[in-house]
């Protein structure tokens, strides 16, 4: 049986995804600002209190 996910701050069970605007990307430390590198950052956000539950890049292969 799968447990229902809850916000650790307010116990809300409704979440949304968001990303940073204006081409904000995360880059590998040793390859900053090279064309084709980097990835958009996605965040899972509680819709009640705004707590960010997790963040991940959309293209992890760009960090190999």
Secondary structure, 3 states (H helix, E strand, C coil): CCCCCCCCCCCCCCEEEEECCCCCEECCHHHCCCCCCCEEEEEEEECCCCCEEEEEECCHHHHC
